Amino acid sequence: MSTDREAAQAAEAAPPPAPDPDEAQPRPAEDPAPGGAGTTGAAEPPAAEDGGGSGVADDTAIGADSDAAAAEAEEGAAEEAEAEEAEAEEGAADGPEAEGGAGAQGGDEGGEAGKPVLSEAAAELAAQKVERERIARRKAERQGPVDAGAKLSGKAADLLAAVRAVESGEKPSPVYFDEAPVAPRRAPEAPAAPRPARSAAPAPTAAGVEGVRAVLARGGAPEALAVPAATALGEDAAERLAEDPWQLLAVAGVRPTQADGFARALLGQDAGPGDERRAAALVGWLLEQAALKGHTALEAPTLEAALAQYGVPDPAESLEQAIGEGAVLVFQEPLGPPVAEGEEQPVRVLVGLEGYALAEESLADGLARLANTFNDPADWEKAATGPGAELIRAASGHGLVTHTGGEAARAEPLALLAAARDLGLRVCLAAHTPAHGAVTARDLLSGAAGPGRDADGQFAVDLLVVLDAPQLDVETAAALVESVPDGARLVLSGDPGVLGSAGPGRVFADVLAARACPQLVSRTPDPGPVGELVSGVGVGELNQVDAPGKEVVIVPVRDAGEAVHRCVQLVAESVPRAFGIPVDAVQVITPGHGGSAGTRALNAALKERLNPGPGRFGGFDPGDRVVHVPSPGRAVPARVVSADAQGLHLDAAGARIVVPKEQVESRVRHGWAVTAHQAVGARWPAVVVVLPGDAAQALSRDWVYTAFGRAERHLSVVHGVDQALPRAVAEVLPKPRTTRLAGLLRALVAAAQDQPE
């Protein structure tokens, strides 16, 4: 593993703050009636970073070398787009657009931190984790707990020695590590009742909050952190925080600079960069930041490099201490194909948090169980006709099947569902976003929709088809697969070219990489000029397409102000007039929330034009088009109905939602313009993609593919990034994610095949 790779992953694990973009002044422009199809030449050569303007403080750690911090910022600049879009789900509190995060300014001595955005991930995923007791039994099967403390022995000492041995090039002993299981284990028994929604962490007591508030005041931190800190740290939060000030990093949005300042104010001279408490907190924080980028683990050298960037004097020793105390887990993963007997198998050492490790192991177990379910195919040949024939044949003989293709290819899993239903099977269709005939994966898990569960707590289905499979994070996927009963079939279907999940993991890509089941690749092309354009983007080519009906229109702009002006004209006038598409059926997509042509600026301009009003309730008025973000990874389109003492009343496709007034600011955005991460999984008759000059650094092939692919009939591209667009399509590939699922699944399936009948 190269030094460059380690440095890049280290910088990714510790995302830097983003600069505010320059504000461009709007200039008048003529009405851009659609015309001229399919070229990508446009002006606007400046390409500033799409920072988004939250002004997060510099995050150099105590005693950290300024050159290292600068290098981290430089490496992390390319990550701005991903973190920016992750903030659409309100989960990446440390991204460049973290609204209300604790990244205001880290004071020298006071560790001053702004009000954080509380993560709702734990609450939303609670419904998926109530069966984690089953997974926890896996942990109990591990060898005895490691001893904590400076002097390690037994298993802990072996683990730590193995890390050093691998890094130094010595051959590691497999007994040191949690290796991929050698044989598939049958899924543990499910609970006898449907999985209830487990509540979030209990609310702290008033006395507990007051105690934390007093400690925060002593350290110069804002009292607004009292409730989230008391909630995150649980019982005895005040005492824990006073003894270990760096536990403030457990609060979403707090960064190391701010925790360092808080610790200095409380501990004085004792708060040095090499404090063991600081190092332990940083290890967990870095892994959580990596999870926001999609990683479920990091390579040990990468994690050590990141610790060094935060001024930890002996990163290797600090990592060993964290492993020894059980704060993180360590794994060995073979690299490349198996080697001949007597030769050394290359490996990499991965470090991860327990929750994600258990989720990946449970998911691998469940997928292997399904993949090895059937020995002989069922007699579905009479039903294997039409566009879904190949998929029907594959599903007839296998418990796990993957299916890839574009938007038009969705007809094939739908044909499979229809055939299975005609055969008398119980079927269910799940998707990332609400769709005709489908339930969302989260509603299926919570029991809010879908077939319900049987007496064993499993889904009452014989066939489950999951669309938008690339949007499955590892914990959601684990909960889904655990709930598929023995003897049932699971089909994972999706377009591998779109943006990945908002949460950690790359489930669909890992299942494809493991080659553990039949893989059906659809040959059904997406139709029309838009489909032709998107298909080209998927293979790295931005082609000029013939669009006689003006299905694809390029609108060149010179600056961000003109981009906003042209966007409003297209949505409010040109597209409805030229194509007869209602304004409500036109969706704007842009790379980020911040900047002079991000979602905030575009939504403000579109509201002024389409539904002007004083914003009586948190900036919203009845009739406003909004996006409700109840938790990371969810973006529900809705319309504001009214507001009262209960909160903001929304209509989401006929379903009524009441957002409490104290949550409106963090959970509701105007929705005329969204990011591509918010748009993935949905389509609209017309889409306007806005690419201002400062968005150049945010573009990648999967972003462009996703944004352009949301259009059904018409696509307008407000284009101000010049050659950055074709360059992004040709050269900027999706960011890699470090995960363990592919190796785990590959080993389990291979071991099952080697077992005698």
N, C-alpha and C positions, 0 to 999 in steps of 0.2 A: 504494500500500500504506500503510495507516494506521499511525500511531504505536502505537495500542493493539495492533494485530496484531503489530507487531514486538516490543513489550515482552512480549506473552504468549508468543510463540515463543522469545524470548530466555530467559525464565524457564523455559520447558519444556526448553530445551537444557541448562540448569544446574539440575537438580532440587534442591529444598531438603530439609533434614532434616525429619523428622516428629516431632511431640511424642508423648509417651506418653499413651495414653488413660487416663481415670480408671477405676480398678477398681471395678466394681459388686459389691456383696455379694449372693450368692445368697439367695433367699428361698423358703420352701416353697410348693409349688403342687400343686393337685390333678391327678389323672390326666386329661390332655386327650384323651379319646376323640374320634375324628374326628366332626365334625358341623358343620353350618352352612357352606354353600358360598359362595364367590365374592364376598365383600365385602372391601374393603381398609381399612376403618376400624379403627384400633387406637390404643391410647395409647402413650405414651413420647415426650413432646415434646422432651426434650433431644436435641440432635444434635451430638455432639462429633466431631471429626475421627477417622477410623479410622487412627490412626497406626501402631500395631503395636509400638511399644515397643522398638526397638533402640537408641534413644538416640544417634543419629548427631550428631556435633559440628556446631556452627554453622560454615558454610563461607564466611565472609566472607573475601575475598582480601586480600592485603597492600595497605594503602592504600585499600581500597575504601570508598566512602561507606556509612555505616551505613544511611542511608535507602534506598539502592539495594538493599542486601542485604535489608532488610525488605520492600521492594516485591517482590523476587524470591520471597521466602518466601510472600508473600500470593498472588502469581500462581500459584505452584507448588502451593498447597494442593489445588487441584482435581485435580492429577495424582497424588495419593497412591494412589488406587485402582489406577490402571494400573500404577504402579511396584510396588505391593504385590503385584499378581497376577503381574507379570513375574518377581518373585522366586520364584514357584512353579517357574519353570524354572531358577532359580539363575543367571540371566544378568544381572539388573539389580542389580549389587552396590551401587549407590548408591541403590536404592529405600528406602522407609521401613522395609522389613522385611528388609534385607540381613543375613542371619545371618553372624556372624563376619567381616563386611566390615571394611575398614580405617577405618571411620567411628566409632571409639570416641570419642576426644577428640583434637583437634589441639592439641598443646601450643604455648605462646607461642613458645618458642625451639627446642624440640626437634622440633617437627612430629610429635608422638607419634601413631602410627597403630596401629590394632588389626590383628589377623591377618586378611588378606583371604580372601575366597572366590575360589578360582581359577576363571576362566571356562573351561568346556569347549567353548565354541562352536567355537573353531578346530579342536580335535581332531575334533569330530563332523562338522563341515562339510568336513573334509579329503577325505573320500571324494567329495564333490561337486565339489571344486575341482582334482582332479588334471588335468583337461583345461583348466585355466585358461591353460595355455601357448597354447592356441588363441586365447583371448580376448586374451592379452598381445600377440598379433600386431597386434591392433587398436591397441594403444598405440603400437607401432612405426610404424604408419601416420600417426601424428600428426606434425606438423612437429617439427623438431629440438628437443632438450631445452632447457628454459629455463636461463638462466644464474642462478647463485646469487650472493647477495651484496647489499650495500646499493645498488650501482649496477646497475640492470637495463638490459638492452638487448634488441633483437629481439622475439621472441615474448612473452617475459616482460613487457617494458615495455608492449607492446600490450595484454596481458591486464589489467595493472594500471590502465592508462589507461582501459580500457573500464569497469572497475568504477566508477571515479570518474565517468566520463561518464554512465553510466546513473543513478547516484545523484543527480547534479546536474540530471538532466532532459535532458541533451543526447542527441541521437540516436546510438545506438551503431552502430558499423560491424560487420557480421556477420563480418568476417574476424577479429575479436578473439576469437571464442568457438568452443567446440566446439558446433556446431549439430546438430540432428537430421539424420541422414543423408538425403540426397535420394533415394536409391534403395535398395531392399533388397539386401543382399549375401548371396550364397549362403553357407550355413554352412561354415566351414572343415572340412577333412577330419578325421574322427574318428580316434583312435588305433586301431591294429589289434587291440588286446587290450582285454578288459573293464577298466573303470576300477578300479584297485586302491585300497584304502583307504590314503591317504597318512598317514604317522605324524605325530604332533604334533611341535612343536618339540623338537629333541633335548635330552635331559636335560643340564644343565650339569655340568661336571667339578667334582670336590671342591675343586680349587684355585680354580676360578672362583667357587664359592659362598663359600669362605673370604674371597676378596678382596672380594666384595660385602658380606659380613658385617662386615668391617673398616670399609668406608666407611659402612655404616649405623650402626655403633657411634659413629663420629666425629660423625655428624649426630644422634645421639640417637634414631634410629628402631629399632623392635624387630627383633631378629635373625630373627624368624619371616618377615620379608619377604625374606630372603636368597635362598631357592630360587626363589620366584616372580619376583623381580627379575632374577636371573641367567638364568632361562628366558626372560623377556620381552625382555631386552636383548641376549641372545646373547653372541657372543664379545666379549671386552674389556669386559664389563659393568661391572666395577669402575672401569675408567678412564673409561668413558663417564659413569657416574653421578657420579664425582668432578668431572668437567669440567662436567657439566650436571645438577645435582641434580633439576631438574624432570622429568627422564626417569623419575623414580619414578612419575609419573602413568600410565606404561605398565602398571603393575601393577594388576590388577583390584581395585577397592575402595578404592584410595588417592584422596583428594580433594585439591583445590588447597590448602586450609588446611594440610594435613599436609605436602604437598610444599614449601609456602612455609616452614614451620618447619624442615624438613630443610635447605633451601637456606640459610636464615639461619645455621644452625649450622655449615654447611660454608664458606660464603662471607663471612659477616659483613656488613659494610656494603655489599659489592658486590651483595648479593641484593635489589635494589630491585624495585618493582612494574613498572617499565618495561623490565626486562631482556629482551633479544630472545629469549633461551632460554626464559624463562618464557612469553612471549607465544606462541611457536611451539608449546610443549607444550600450552598452553591451547586453541589452535585445534583441535588434534587431539582433545584430551579432550572439548571441547564437542561436536564432531561425533560422537564415540563415544557420548556421553550421549544425543544426539539419536537415534542409531540404536536405543538401548534403548527409546526412545519410538515407534519405527516409522519415523522419517524416514530417507530415503537422502541427503538434502541439506538445506541451510538457505539461506534468502535471505541475501544478503550483508549487508544492513542489520540483519537479525536477529542474525547472528553478531557483528557489530560491537557491537550493544547488549549482548550477553551478555559480550563481552570487557570492555566498560566496567563492567559490574556486578562484574567480578572485579578492578577497579582498574587495568586496562591504560591508560596515559595517552593513547596515540594508537591506538585500535582500528583505524582505517582503514589506517594505515601498517603495523601489525602483520599485518593480514590480507594486505596486498599483499606483505609480506615472505614470508609462508607460501606464497602462490601462486607467487611468484618462485622460491622454493627447491624447488618441486614437491611440497611436503608435502600440498597439497590441489589440487583441480582447480576450475575456474570454468566456468560454462555460461550461455548465454543461452537463455531459453525465451519464445517469443511468448505474449502474453496475448490472449485473445479471438479472434474470427474474423479472417481476413486483411482488411487494409484496402485501399482503392483505391490504385492506383499514384500515387506522389507523396506519399502520406500516411505519417505515422510510425506504425509498428507498436509498440504498447505491449509491453514485455518485462519480465521479471524476471531478475535475476542470481542464480544459484544457486551455492553452493560445496559441494563434497562430497569424501569420501574416495575414493581411486582404486578400491578393491575394489568398493564398492557401485556406483560409476559404470560400471565395466566390466561388472558383473553385469547392470545394467539395460539397457545397450546390447546385450549378448549376448542377453538375453531378448527384447528388441524385435526383433532380427534373426531369431531363431528363430521367434517368433510370426508375423512377417510372411512368413517362408518358408512356414510351414504354411498361413497364410490365403490365399496365392496359389498353392496347389498344384494345385487342380482347376479346369478350365474347364467341364467337363460332368459332370453327376451320374451316378453309377453306377445300374444298374437294381436298386434295392432296393424297388420299389413293392409287390411281393407280400409283403414282410416288414413293410411299414409298416401294422401293425394294432395295435389295443389302445391302452393308455394312452401308449405311447411312440412313436406313429405320427409325430407332428410332428418329434420329435427324430431319428428314423430317417431321415426325408426330408431333414432339414437336413444330417445327417452324410454322407448319400450323395453330396452334391455339394460338400462343403467340407472342407478339411483342419483347420479350427479352428472350433469351435462352443462357445458358452457356454450353460449351462442353469441357471436359478435356480428355487428353490422350497424349501418346508419339508421336514420329515422325511418326510412321505408321498410327496413328489415323487421320492424316491430310486428308486421303482419304475420311473420312466421311463428313466434311464440303464441300469438293470439289464435292461430290455426291449431296449434298443439292443444291449447286449452279447450277449444271447441271440440276437437276430436276426443279428448279425454273425457269431457263432460258427456258426449254422446255414448261413450263406452261405460257410463255409469260411475265414473270416478268422482270423488270430491276434489274440487279444484279451487285454487285461489291465485289471484294476480296481485302482486305488490309492486309499487313504484316509489320513486323518490319524492315525487310531487303528486298531488291529486290528479287523477286521470279517469276517463270514462271506463267503467268496469273494473277499476283497480282501487285498492286501498293503499295508503302510504305504509311504509315499513314500520314507522313508529306507531301508527294507529293499530296495526296488526299486533305488534308486541304488547301494547298497553291494553288491548282488548276493546278499544274504542270502535273498531271496525273489523270486518273479516269474519271467518268461520267460527271463531271461538276456540275453546280448548276442550280436550276430552278429559276423562276422569283422571288420567295420569299427568295432566297439565301440558300435554303436547297439542299442537295444532290439529284440529279435526279435518285433515286433508290427506289426499292421496298424491296430489301433485301441487307443488308450490312453484310458481314462476315469478322470479324477481327481475323486473326491468330496472334500468339505470344502475346496474350492478357496480360500475365504477364509483358510485357515490357511497357505497357501504364502507364505513369505518370499521375497525377491527372489533370494537365492542358491540356495535349493532349487529354485525355479521355473526359474531359468536352467539348472541342471544337468539337470532333467527335460526341458526343451524341447530342449536341445542333443542329447539322446540319442534323440529321436524321429526315425526315419529319414525321408528323402524318400519321398513317396508314402503315408505313413501319416496317420492322422487322430487328432486330439487333441480331446477333449471335456472342458471344465472345468465342473464342476457344484458348486453349493453354495448356501447360504442367505446372501444378502448382509446379513441382519440380525444375524448373530452377531458376537461379538467378533473382532477382526482377529488377524493372525498375531503370535506372540511375537517374531519377528525383524523386521528392517527391511523396509519396503515395504508396498504395498497392491495386490498383484498382481491379484487377481480384480477389485477395484473399478476399477483402472486399465484392465484389458482391457475391462470393460463401458463405461467412460467413453470409450474410444477408438472404440467402435463399428466395430471393424475386422473383424467377422465376424458371422454370424447369431447372434441372441440369442433363445433359447427361454425363455419365462416359463411355468412350470407353473401350471395352474389347478386342480391337485389340492390340496384343503384338508387340513390336519391334522385328524384326527377327534376327536370327543368334547369334553367340557368343557375339558380341558387344551389341546387344539388351538385351541379357540375363544378361550380366554384369551390364549394366546401370539400368535395372529394379531392380536388387538386391540393387544397391546403393540407389535407390529411397526409399526403405523401410529400409535402414540402415544396409545393409549387403554387405560386399565386398567378394563375393564368387569366388572360383576357377571355371573357366568355361572350358568346353571342346572345344578347338579350333583346329581341325585337319588341317585346312587350314592356321594356324598361323594368324587368324584374330585378336587375341589379343596377344601381346608380351610384356613381362616385361624385361627391360634392367637395371639391378642394376648398380649404380655408387657410388663412394666413396666420391666425393666432387663436388663442382660446376664446377670446371674446366673440370673434366671428363664428367660432364653432358653436357656442351657445345660441347665438342669434339664428344660425342656419338650422340648428336642431329644432328650435321652437317652430320655425316656419314649416319644416317638413312634417312635424307631428300635427300641428294645428291646421295647416292649410294644404300643402302640396300633396301629401300622400292620400288623405281622405278625398281630395278633389280628383286626383288622377286615377285612383284605383277603387274608389268607392268603399274604402276600408274605414270603419268608424274610428274616431280618435282613441277610444278605449281599447281598441285592438292593435294599437301601435305601441311597441315597447322600445324604450331607449336603453342601450347598454354602453357602459364606459368602463375603463380599467379600474378606477378607484373612487373613493368617496371624496377625497380632498382635492385641492387644487382649484384653479379658476374654471375648469370644465369637468369637475368630478360630479358625482351624483348630487351632492348638496347644491352646488351652483346650478346644475341643470334642473333639479326639482324645484328650486326657488323660482327660476324663470318660467318653467312650465306651469307651476301653480298660479303665478301671476297672470298668465295668459288663459289658462283653462278653468281655474276655479279660484278666483281672487277672493281674499277674505282676510280678516284680522288675525286669524290663528288663535281663536279664543281659548282653546284648550291645548296647551303645550305646543303651540304652533300649528295646530290642525283645525280644520273646519269640516262640517258635514259636506260630503261629496268628494273629499280629497281621496286620491288614489294612494294607497300606502302598502308597505310590506311589514308584516308582523313577524318579528324574530324572537320566538319564545325560548330558543335555546340554540347553541352552536349547531350549524348544519341545517337549520330549518329557516326558510323564508317563505311565509305564506302571504300571497297577494290578497288584498282586502280593500274595502271601501269604508270610509268613516261615515257612520250613521248619525251618531249624536254623542253627547258627553254629559255626565251628571256626577253626583257625589261618588258613585261607584267607580267611575273611571271613564275611559274612552270606549265607546261601543262601535264594533266593527262588524261588517258583513263580509265573510269569506266564502264566496260561492254558495250562499244560502245559509251557512253556519254562522251563528252569532258568537262573537268573542268579546269579552269585556276585559280590557287591560287596566289594572289598577293605576290610579293617577301617578303614584310614585314610581311606576315602572314604564310609563309612557316614553320618557326621554331615552331610555336605554333599549326599549324593545320595539318601538315603532318608528319607521322612516317613511318619508314620502316615497311613492313607488312608481312615478312616471319614468324615472331613470334608476337602473339598478346595475350592479356589477355582474360580470359573467358567472361568478360563483353563485350569486343569488338566482340567476336565470337558468342555470343548468337543470335539465330535466323537464323544462317547459318549452312550449313553442307558441308563437304569435303569428297572425296573418302578415304583419309587417314589423320589421325591426329596423331601428336607426342606430347604427354603431358609431359612437363619437370617439375619434382618436385625435385629441389635441397634441400639439408639439411636445408638451411635457410628459406625454404618456409613452414615449418611445421606449424607455427602459422597462416598462411594465409588460411589454408585449412578448409573447412566445407563441409557438405553433399551436399548442393546445388551447391557449386563450383565444386566439383568432378563430380556430376551428369551432370552439364552443360558441363564441359570440355570433359568428356568421351563420352557424347551423341552427340558431333559434328562429330564423325566418322561414315561413312557409311559402308565401307568395311573393313578397317583395323585401329587398334589402337595400337600404341606403347607407353608405359609408361616408361620414363627415370626416374628411381625411386631411390631417395636418402633420403627419409624421414622415413625410417624404419617403426615402428609401428604407426607413426603419421597418416598415411593414413587410415588404418582401424579404428583407434580411431576417426578420423574426420568424417568418414562415419557413424559410430555408434552413436557418442555422440554430435558432434558440429552441432547444428541445425541453420537454418537461423536466422539472427538477427531480433528481433521484431521491428516493426515500429508503432509509435503512429499516428493514423489517426482517422477521424470522420465518414468516408463514410458509414461504415457498420451500425452504429446506425442511421444515418440520413435516409438511404434507408429503413431499417427495419421499422422505424416509419412511413414513408410516405406510404409504401405499406400496412401496417396494417390499417392505417387511411382510405385509399381508400376502403379497403374491408369492413370496418365498416359503410361506407356511404350507405344510402338507395338507391335502384335503381331509 
